[in-house]
Amino acid sequence: ADYVYWDDDDLLISTVIYRTLDRDGLHWMFTTSYSGHFQPLTWLSYWLDWTLWKREVSGYHLTSVLLHAGTALIFYFFVKRLVFLSFRTNQTGDPLSTSIHSPALCLASALAAALFAVHPLRVESVAWLAERRDVLSGFFFVASIASYVRWRTLEVGQATTRGWYWLALLFQLLSLLAKASAVSLPFVLLILDVFPLRRLESLPWKKRMVALLWDKAPFFVLAAAAGARAWVAQVEAGAMY
């Protein structure tokens, strides 16, 4: 495939400052609102493509395809754990299914991941290089959710338990640096807390709110900051009236 001459040419052909990773280039990547988006991590991915492929556009598409394939792979393992948790009888009970590695569960998760991977809303961004921000942000978005669920399902007291939490927060930050749509992530985590994680069961109302919101506070802070910066970017690009 070639460039899509709807933003691809403007971002990757007309714009050249991203091709040099010096002090001026980095400053531009982490301050610009070019095209109405704050996306420093996406600009860094374009720099890497330019370094590897120069004007060979197939290399840029390969990067997007590999990122999307990685997202689908994480999605597979995430869905498998999510479905497995959904069959628990209660918050502390054993799952009804025999094993998270059962053939039926693996097949169902693979089908879900395949449908995710070929969905038009996903593949449009893979084919459209200007939407690398969507592909890159989506990779870290799914990785953040998967890390959070992993953290919530580990045995309390395990040495690595808190590490998964901080990893989820780091992935959210990277997702936001690629595209601001990851501001929705803490709300997704709240939904998962209700089901299938069932964190509201057998807790008084006030403790429920604390349990839900306390560990989400850093996620909401990052989302609020990124949302404000995205609004500024849209204003500076003349897209807000």
ChimeraX commands (.cxc) that place a marker at each C-alpha (Angstrom):
marker #1 position 0.00,0.00,0.00 radius 0.5
marker #1 position 0.97,3.60,-0.47 radius 0.5
marker #1 position 0.20,6.75,1.46 radius 0.5
marker #1 position -3.42,7.73,1.90 radius 0.5
marker #1 position -3.51,11.28,0.62 radius 0.5
marker #1 position -5.66,12.47,3.45 radius 0.5
marker #1 position -3.27,13.64,6.22 radius 0.5
marker #1 position -0.61,11.00,5.40 radius 0.5
marker #1 position 1.09,13.34,2.94 radius 0.5
marker #1 position 0.87,16.28,5.34 radius 0.5
marker #1 position 2.26,14.38,8.35 radius 0.5
marker #1 position 4.90,12.21,6.70 radius 0.5
marker #1 position 5.94,13.98,3.48 radius 0.5
marker #1 position 5.49,17.71,4.04 radius 0.5
marker #1 position 6.62,17.58,7.67 radius 0.5
marker #1 position 10.33,16.80,8.03 radius 0.5
marker #1 position 11.28,17.92,11.56 radius 0.5
marker #1 position 10.36,14.53,13.06 radius 0.5
marker #1 position 13.07,12.84,11.00 radius 0.5
marker #1 position 15.90,14.13,13.20 radius 0.5
marker #1 position 16.07,13.06,16.83 radius 0.5
marker #1 position 18.03,16.00,18.21 radius 0.5
marker #1 position 17.14,18.52,20.92 radius 0.5
marker #1 position 15.04,20.68,18.59 radius 0.5
marker #1 position 13.24,17.65,17.18 radius 0.5
marker #1 position 12.42,16.22,20.61 radius 0.5
marker #1 position 11.27,19.62,21.87 radius 0.5
marker #1 position 8.97,19.93,18.87 radius 0.5
marker #1 position 7.53,16.42,19.35 radius 0.5
marker #1 position 6.71,17.03,23.02 radius 0.5
marker #1 position 5.25,20.52,22.56 radius 0.5
marker #1 position 3.57,20.67,19.15 radius 0.5
marker #1 position -0.16,20.55,18.52 radius 0.5
marker #1 position 0.40,19.92,14.81 radius 0.5
marker #1 position -2.68,18.41,13.13 radius 0.5
marker #1 position -4.69,19.10,16.29 radius 0.5
marker #1 position -3.15,16.31,18.37 radius 0.5
marker #1 position -0.60,16.04,21.16 radius 0.5
marker #1 position 1.14,12.79,20.17 radius 0.5
marker #1 position 4.87,12.77,21.04 radius 0.5
marker #1 position 5.09,8.98,21.18 radius 0.5
marker #1 position 3.51,8.74,17.73 radius 0.5
marker #1 position 6.05,11.20,16.33 radius 0.5
marker #1 position 8.81,9.06,17.85 radius 0.5
marker #1 position 7.40,6.02,16.05 radius 0.5
marker #1 position 7.49,7.98,12.77 radius 0.5
marker #1 position 11.11,8.92,13.49 radius 0.5
marker #1 position 11.94,5.24,13.97 radius 0.5
marker #1 position 10.24,4.39,10.67 radius 0.5
marker #1 position 12.19,7.11,8.87 radius 0.5
marker #1 position 15.44,5.84,10.41 radius 0.5
marker #1 position 14.73,2.27,9.31 radius 0.5
marker #1 position 12.93,2.74,6.00 radius 0.5
marker #1 position 13.48,6.32,4.77 radius 0.5
marker #1 position 10.95,6.75,1.91 radius 0.5
marker #1 position 9.99,3.06,1.64 radius 0.5
marker #1 position 6.36,3.35,2.70 radius 0.5
marker #1 position 5.86,-0.41,3.07 radius 0.5
marker #1 position 8.08,-0.28,6.16 radius 0.5
marker #1 position 5.73,2.23,7.80 radius 0.5
marker #1 position 2.81,-0.08,7.11 radius 0.5
marker #1 position 4.77,-3.03,8.52 radius 0.5
marker #1 position 5.23,-1.16,11.81 radius 0.5
marker #1 position 1.49,-0.54,12.05 radius 0.5
marker #1 position 0.68,-4.17,11.21 radius 0.5
marker #1 position 3.11,-5.47,13.86 radius 0.5
marker #1 position 1.67,-3.13,16.48 radius 0.5
marker #1 position -1.86,-4.23,15.62 radius 0.5
marker #1 position -0.87,-7.91,15.72 radius 0.5
marker #1 position 0.68,-7.34,19.14 radius 0.5
marker #1 position -2.52,-5.71,20.36 radius 0.5
marker #1 position -4.59,-8.65,19.12 radius 0.5
marker #1 position -2.25,-11.07,20.92 radius 0.5
marker #1 position -2.59,-9.20,24.23 radius 0.5
marker #1 position -6.33,-9.02,23.62 radius 0.5
marker #1 position -6.45,-12.81,23.31 radius 0.5
marker #1 position -4.86,-13.41,26.72 radius 0.5
marker #1 position -6.88,-10.60,28.28 radius 0.5
marker #1 position -10.21,-11.98,27.00 radius 0.5
marker #1 position -9.29,-15.48,28.15 radius 0.5
marker #1 position -8.71,-14.25,31.70 radius 0.5
marker #1 position -11.83,-12.07,31.59 radius 0.5
marker #1 position -14.12,-14.91,30.50 radius 0.5
marker #1 position -12.51,-17.24,33.04 radius 0.5
marker #1 position -13.20,-14.73,35.82 radius 0.5
marker #1 position -16.78,-14.24,34.64 radius 0.5
marker #1 position -17.67,-17.79,35.64 radius 0.5
marker #1 position -16.67,-17.44,39.26 radius 0.5
marker #1 position -19.47,-18.09,41.72 radius 0.5
marker #1 position -18.40,-15.19,43.98 radius 0.5
marker #1 position -15.46,-12.93,44.70 radius 0.5
marker #1 position -13.42,-15.59,46.47 radius 0.5
marker #1 position -14.92,-18.76,45.03 radius 0.5
marker #1 position -13.36,-21.09,42.55 radius 0.5
marker #1 position -14.19,-20.60,38.87 radius 0.5
marker #1 position -16.79,-22.95,37.48 radius 0.5
marker #1 position -14.66,-23.74,34.47 radius 0.5
marker #1 position -11.97,-26.34,35.00 radius 0.5
marker #1 position -8.97,-24.42,33.71 radius 0.5
marker #1 position -8.03,-21.13,32.09 radius 0.5
marker #1 position -6.20,-23.25,29.51 radius 0.5
marker #1 position -9.22,-25.36,28.55 radius 0.5
marker #1 position -9.60,-25.87,24.76 radius 0.5
marker #1 position -13.09,-24.33,24.70 radius 0.5
marker #1 position -11.90,-21.17,26.46 radius 0.5
marker #1 position -8.83,-20.87,24.25 radius 0.5
marker #1 position -10.96,-21.27,21.12 radius 0.5
marker #1 position -13.52,-18.70,22.27 radius 0.5
marker #1 position -10.76,-16.21,23.15 radius 0.5
marker #1 position -9.05,-16.76,19.80 radius 0.5
marker #1 position -12.31,-16.08,17.99 radius 0.5
marker #1 position -12.83,-12.89,20.00 radius 0.5
marker #1 position -9.28,-11.73,19.22 radius 0.5
marker #1 position -9.72,-12.52,15.52 radius 0.5
marker #1 position -12.95,-10.51,15.35 radius 0.5
marker #1 position -11.21,-7.66,17.16 radius 0.5
marker #1 position -8.28,-7.80,14.73 radius 0.5
marker #1 position -10.39,-7.65,11.53 radius 0.5
marker #1 position -13.04,-5.19,12.74 radius 0.5
marker #1 position -13.30,-2.22,10.33 radius 0.5
marker #1 position -12.86,0.30,13.16 radius 0.5
marker #1 position -9.50,-1.31,13.93 radius 0.5
marker #1 position -8.10,-2.05,10.48 radius 0.5
marker #1 position -8.90,1.42,9.12 radius 0.5
marker #1 position -6.29,2.86,11.48 radius 0.5
marker #1 position -3.78,0.19,10.45 radius 0.5
marker #1 position -4.07,1.05,6.76 radius 0.5
marker #1 position -4.09,4.83,7.37 radius 0.5
marker #1 position -0.61,5.92,8.49 radius 0.5
marker #1 position -1.86,9.22,9.87 radius 0.5
marker #1 position -3.80,7.14,12.41 radius 0.5
marker #1 position -0.68,5.44,13.72 radius 0.5
marker #1 position -1.60,7.31,16.89 radius 0.5
marker #1 position -4.72,5.13,17.18 radius 0.5
marker #1 position -2.83,1.87,16.62 radius 0.5
marker #1 position -0.03,2.81,19.03 radius 0.5
marker #1 position -2.38,4.15,21.68 radius 0.5
marker #1 position -4.57,1.06,21.35 radius 0.5
marker #1 position -1.62,-1.25,21.96 radius 0.5
marker #1 position -0.79,0.37,25.29 radius 0.5
marker #1 position -4.48,0.84,26.13 radius 0.5
marker #1 position -5.16,-2.90,25.97 radius 0.5
marker #1 position -1.85,-3.65,27.72 radius 0.5
marker #1 position -2.82,-1.32,30.58 radius 0.5
marker #1 position -6.21,-2.97,31.09 radius 0.5
marker #1 position -4.68,-6.45,30.92 radius 0.5
marker #1 position -2.04,-5.47,33.51 radius 0.5
marker #1 position -4.68,-4.04,35.81 radius 0.5
marker #1 position -6.80,-7.20,35.66 radius 0.5
marker #1 position -3.69,-9.29,36.26 radius 0.5
marker #1 position -2.91,-7.19,39.35 radius 0.5
marker #1 position -6.44,-7.55,40.73 radius 0.5
marker #1 position -6.41,-11.32,40.31 radius 0.5
marker #1 position -3.02,-12.08,41.86 radius 0.5
marker #1 position -2.86,-13.44,45.38 radius 0.5
marker #1 position -2.51,-10.67,47.98 radius 0.5
marker #1 position 0.99,-10.51,49.37 radius 0.5
marker #1 position 2.80,-11.79,46.31 radius 0.5
marker #1 position 6.06,-9.94,45.74 radius 0.5
marker #1 position 5.12,-8.88,42.20 radius 0.5
marker #1 position 1.56,-7.85,42.96 radius 0.5
marker #1 position 2.08,-4.09,43.06 radius 0.5
marker #1 position 4.36,-4.22,40.03 radius 0.5
marker #1 position 1.43,-5.03,37.75 radius 0.5
marker #1 position -0.40,-1.96,39.07 radius 0.5
marker #1 position 2.47,0.39,38.26 radius 0.5
marker #1 position 2.88,-1.29,34.90 radius 0.5
marker #1 position -0.80,-0.59,34.12 radius 0.5
marker #1 position -0.26,3.06,35.04 radius 0.5
marker #1 position 2.85,3.29,32.86 radius 0.5
marker #1 position 1.01,1.76,29.91 radius 0.5
marker #1 position -1.80,4.28,30.34 radius 0.5
marker #1 position 0.73,7.13,30.24 radius 0.5
marker #1 position 2.29,5.76,27.05 radius 0.5
marker #1 position -1.17,5.33,25.53 radius 0.5
marker #1 position -2.03,8.95,26.31 radius 0.5
marker #1 position 1.26,10.14,24.79 radius 0.5
marker #1 position 0.24,8.43,21.55 radius 0.5
marker #1 position -3.37,9.64,21.45 radius 0.5
marker #1 position -5.66,11.30,23.99 radius 0.5
marker #1 position -8.54,8.83,23.50 radius 0.5
marker #1 position -7.05,6.79,26.36 radius 0.5
marker #1 position -8.74,9.24,28.76 radius 0.5
marker #1 position -11.55,6.68,28.87 radius 0.5
marker #1 position -9.33,4.02,30.44 radius 0.5
marker #1 position -10.10,4.65,34.16 radius 0.5
marker #1 position -13.82,4.33,33.41 radius 0.5
marker #1 position -13.19,0.99,31.73 radius 0.5
marker #1 position -11.35,-0.14,34.86 radius 0.5
marker #1 position -14.32,0.90,36.99 radius 0.5
marker #1 position -16.63,-1.23,34.85 radius 0.5
marker #1 position -14.31,-4.22,35.20 radius 0.5
marker #1 position -14.24,-3.69,38.97 radius 0.5
marker #1 position -17.99,-4.24,38.99 radius 0.5
marker #1 position -17.84,-7.26,36.68 radius 0.5
marker #1 position -16.14,-9.63,36.37 radius 0.5
marker #1 position -13.81,-8.64,39.23 radius 0.5
marker #1 position -16.82,-8.21,41.58 radius 0.5
marker #1 position -15.05,-5.80,43.92 radius 0.5
marker #1 position -18.38,-4.43,45.19 radius 0.5
marker #1 position -19.60,-7.66,46.69 radius 0.5
marker #1 position -19.85,-7.98,50.49 radius 0.5
marker #1 position -18.61,-4.43,51.13 radius 0.5
marker #1 position -20.49,-1.51,52.81 radius 0.5
marker #1 position -21.39,1.35,50.48 radius 0.5
marker #1 position -18.67,3.74,51.66 radius 0.5
marker #1 position -15.99,1.09,51.49 radius 0.5
marker #1 position -17.16,0.25,47.99 radius 0.5
marker #1 position -16.51,3.82,46.83 radius 0.5
marker #1 position -13.09,3.89,48.47 radius 0.5
marker #1 position -12.18,0.50,47.01 radius 0.5
marker #1 position -13.22,1.63,43.53 radius 0.5
marker #1 position -11.77,5.14,43.45 radius 0.5
marker #1 position -8.64,5.02,45.61 radius 0.5
marker #1 position -6.50,2.95,43.24 radius 0.5
marker #1 position -8.01,4.73,40.21 radius 0.5
marker #1 position -6.93,8.21,41.38 radius 0.5
marker #1 position -3.59,8.21,39.50 radius 0.5
marker #1 position -5.36,7.00,36.35 radius 0.5
marker #1 position -7.90,9.82,36.59 radius 0.5
marker #1 position -5.13,12.40,37.18 radius 0.5
marker #1 position -3.31,11.30,34.02 radius 0.5
marker #1 position -6.56,11.23,32.06 radius 0.5
marker #1 position -7.54,14.74,33.22 radius 0.5
marker #1 position -4.12,16.16,32.31 radius 0.5
marker #1 position -4.15,14.51,28.88 radius 0.5
marker #1 position -7.73,15.63,28.26 radius 0.5
marker #1 position -6.83,19.24,29.03 radius 0.5
marker #1 position -3.78,19.06,26.75 radius 0.5
marker #1 position -5.86,17.53,23.96 radius 0.5
marker #1 position -8.38,20.36,24.25 radius 0.5
marker #1 position -5.55,22.91,23.97 radius 0.5
marker #1 position -4.24,21.09,20.89 radius 0.5
marker #1 position -7.64,21.28,19.21 radius 0.5
marker #1 position -7.92,24.99,20.01 radius 0.5
marker #1 position -4.43,25.71,18.65 radius 0.5
marker #1 position -5.27,23.80,15.46 radius 0.5
marker #1 position -8.43,25.90,14.97 radius 0.5
marker #1 position -10.76,22.93,15.38 radius 0.5
marker #1 position -12.70,24.41,18.35 radius 0.5
marker #1 position -15.24,27.20,17.94 radius 0.5
marker link #1:1,2 radius 0.2
marker link #1:2,3 radius 0.2
marker link #1:3,4 radius 0.2
marker link #1:4,5 radius 0.2
marker link #1:5,6 radius 0.2
marker link #1:6,7 radius 0.2
marker link #1:7,8 radius 0.2
marker link #1:8,9 radius 0.2
marker link #1:9,10 radius 0.2
marker link #1:10,11 radius 0.2
marker link #1:11,12 radius 0.2
marker link #1:12,13 radius 0.2
marker link #1:13,14 radius 0.2
marker link #1:14,15 radius 0.2
marker link #1:15,16 radius 0.2
marker link #1:16,17 radius 0.2
marker link #1:17,18 radius 0.2
marker link #1:18,19 radius 0.2
marker link #1:19,20 radius 0.2
marker link #1:20,21 radius 0.2
marker link #1:21,22 radius 0.2
marker link #1:22,23 radius 0.2
marker link #1:23,24 radius 0.2
marker link #1:24,25 radius 0.2
marker link #1:25,26 radius 0.2
marker link #1:26,27 radius 0.2
marker link #1:27,28 radius 0.2
marker link #1:28,29 radius 0.2
marker link #1:29,30 radius 0.2
marker link #1:30,31 radius 0.2
marker link #1:31,32 radius 0.2
marker link #1:32,33 radius 0.2
marker link #1:33,34 radius 0.2
marker link #1:34,35 radius 0.2
marker link #1:35,36 radius 0.2
marker link #1:36,37 radius 0.2
marker link #1:37,38 radius 0.2
marker link #1:38,39 radius 0.2
marker link #1:39,40 radius 0.2
marker link #1:40,41 radius 0.2
marker link #1:41,42 radius 0.2
marker link #1:42,43 radius 0.2
marker link #1:43,44 radius 0.2
marker link #1:44,45 radius 0.2
marker link #1:45,46 radius 0.2
marker link #1:46,47 radius 0.2
marker link #1:47,48 radius 0.2
marker link #1:48,49 radius 0.2
marker link #1:49,50 radius 0.2
marker link #1:50,51 radius 0.2
marker link #1:51,52 radius 0.2
marker link #1:52,53 radius 0.2
marker link #1:53,54 radius 0.2
marker link #1:54,55 radius 0.2
marker link #1:55,56 radius 0.2
marker link #1:56,57 radius 0.2
marker link #1:57,58 radius 0.2
marker link #1:58,59 radius 0.2
marker link #1:59,60 radius 0.2
marker link #1:60,61 radius 0.2
marker link #1:61,62 radius 0.2
marker link #1:62,63 radius 0.2
marker link #1:63,64 radius 0.2
marker link #1:64,65 radius 0.2
marker link #1:65,66 radius 0.2
marker link #1:66,67 radius 0.2
marker link #1:67,68 radius 0.2
marker link #1:68,69 radius 0.2
marker link #1:69,70 radius 0.2
marker link #1:70,71 radius 0.2
marker link #1:71,72 radius 0.2
marker link #1:72,73 radius 0.2
marker link #1:73,74 radius 0.2
marker link #1:74,75 radius 0.2
marker link #1:75,76 radius 0.2
marker link #1:76,77 radius 0.2
marker link #1:77,78 radius 0.2
marker link #1:78,79 radius 0.2
marker link #1:79,80 radius 0.2
marker link #1:80,81 radius 0.2
marker link #1:81,82 radius 0.2
marker link #1:82,83 radius 0.2
marker link #1:83,84 radius 0.2
marker link #1:84,85 radius 0.2
marker link #1:85,86 radius 0.2
marker link #1:86,87 radius 0.2
marker link #1:87,88 radius 0.2
marker link #1:88,89 radius 0.2
marker link #1:89,90 radius 0.2
marker link #1:90,91 radius 0.2
marker link #1:91,92 radius 0.2
marker link #1:92,93 radius 0.2
marker link #1:93,94 radius 0.2
marker link #1:94,95 radius 0.2
marker link #1:95,96 radius 0.2
marker link #1:96,97 radius 0.2
marker link #1:97,98 radius 0.2
marker link #1:98,99 radius 0.2
marker link #1:99,100 radius 0.2
marker link #1:100,101 radius 0.2
marker link #1:101,102 radius 0.2
marker link #1:102,103 radius 0.2
marker link #1:103,104 radius 0.2
marker link #1:104,105 radius 0.2
marker link #1:105,106 radius 0.2
marker link #1:106,107 radius 0.2
marker link #1:107,108 radius 0.2
marker link #1:108,109 radius 0.2
marker link #1:109,110 radius 0.2
marker link #1:110,111 radius 0.2
marker link #1:111,112 radius 0.2
marker link #1:112,113 radius 0.2
marker link #1:113,114 radius 0.2
marker link #1:114,115 radius 0.2
marker link #1:115,116 radius 0.2
marker link #1:116,117 radius 0.2
marker link #1:117,118 radius 0.2
marker link #1:118,119 radius 0.2
marker link #1:119,120 radius 0.2
marker link #1:120,121 radius 0.2
marker link #1:121,122 radius 0.2
marker link #1:122,123 radius 0.2
marker link #1:123,124 radius 0.2
marker link #1:124,125 radius 0.2
marker link #1:125,126 radius 0.2
marker link #1:126,127 radius 0.2
marker link #1:127,128 radius 0.2
marker link #1:128,129 radius 0.2
marker link #1:129,130 radius 0.2
marker link #1:130,131 radius 0.2
marker link #1:131,132 radius 0.2
marker link #1:132,133 radius 0.2
marker link #1:133,134 radius 0.2
marker link #1:134,135 radius 0.2
marker link #1:135,136 radius 0.2
marker link #1:136,137 radius 0.2
marker link #1:137,138 radius 0.2
marker link #1:138,139 radius 0.2
marker link #1:139,140 radius 0.2
marker link #1:140,141 radius 0.2
marker link #1:141,142 radius 0.2
marker link #1:142,143 radius 0.2
marker link #1:143,144 radius 0.2
marker link #1:144,145 radius 0.2
marker link #1:145,146 radius 0.2
marker link #1:146,147 radius 0.2
marker link #1:147,148 radius 0.2
marker link #1:148,149 radius 0.2
marker link #1:149,150 radius 0.2
marker link #1:150,151 radius 0.2
marker link #1:151,152 radius 0.2
marker link #1:152,153 radius 0.2
marker link #1:153,154 radius 0.2
marker link #1:154,155 radius 0.2
marker link #1:155,156 radius 0.2
marker link #1:156,157 radius 0.2
marker link #1:157,158 radius 0.2
marker link #1:158,159 radius 0.2
marker link #1:159,160 radius 0.2
marker link #1:160,161 radius 0.2
marker link #1:161,162 radius 0.2
marker link #1:162,163 radius 0.2
marker link #1:163,164 radius 0.2
marker link #1:164,165 radius 0.2
marker link #1:165,166 radius 0.2
marker link #1:166,167 radius 0.2
marker link #1:167,168 radius 0.2
marker link #1:168,169 radius 0.2
marker link #1:169,170 radius 0.2
marker link #1:170,171 radius 0.2
marker link #1:171,172 radius 0.2
marker link #1:172,173 radius 0.2
marker link #1:173,174 radius 0.2
marker link #1:174,175 radius 0.2
marker link #1:175,176 radius 0.2
marker link #1:176,177 radius 0.2
marker link #1:177,178 radius 0.2
marker link #1:178,179 radius 0.2
marker link #1:179,180 radius 0.2
marker link #1:180,181 radius 0.2
marker link #1:181,182 radius 0.2
marker link #1:182,183 radius 0.2
marker link #1:183,184 radius 0.2
marker link #1:184,185 radius 0.2
marker link #1:185,186 radius 0.2
marker link #1:186,187 radius 0.2
marker link #1:187,188 radius 0.2
marker link #1:188,189 radius 0.2
marker link #1:189,190 radius 0.2
marker link #1:190,191 radius 0.2
marker link #1:191,192 radius 0.2
marker link #1:192,193 radius 0.2
marker link #1:193,194 radius 0.2
marker link #1:194,195 radius 0.2
marker link #1:195,196 radius 0.2
marker link #1:196,197 radius 0.2
marker link #1:197,198 radius 0.2
marker link #1:198,199 radius 0.2
marker link #1:199,200 radius 0.2
marker link #1:200,201 radius 0.2
marker link #1:201,202 radius 0.2
marker link #1:202,203 radius 0.2
marker link #1:203,204 radius 0.2
marker link #1:204,205 radius 0.2
marker link #1:205,206 radius 0.2
marker link #1:206,207 radius 0.2
marker link #1:207,208 radius 0.2
marker link #1:208,209 radius 0.2
marker link #1:209,210 radius 0.2
marker link #1:210,211 radius 0.2
marker link #1:211,212 radius 0.2
marker link #1:212,213 radius 0.2
marker link #1:213,214 radius 0.2
marker link #1:214,215 radius 0.2
marker link #1:215,216 radius 0.2
marker link #1:216,217 radius 0.2
marker link #1:217,218 radius 0.2
marker link #1:218,219 radius 0.2
marker link #1:219,220 radius 0.2
marker link #1:220,221 radius 0.2
marker link #1:221,222 radius 0.2
marker link #1:222,223 radius 0.2
marker link #1:223,224 radius 0.2
marker link #1:224,225 radius 0.2
marker link #1:225,226 radius 0.2
marker link #1:226,227 radius 0.2
marker link #1:227,228 radius 0.2
marker link #1:228,229 radius 0.2
marker link #1:229,230 radius 0.2
marker link #1:230,231 radius 0.2
marker link #1:231,232 radius 0.2
marker link #1:232,233 radius 0.2
marker link #1:233,234 radius 0.2
marker link #1:234,235 radius 0.2
marker link #1:235,236 radius 0.2
marker link #1:236,237 radius 0.2
marker link #1:237,238 radius 0.2
marker link #1:238,239 radius 0.2
marker link #1:239,240 radius 0.2
marker link #1:240,241 radius 0.2
view
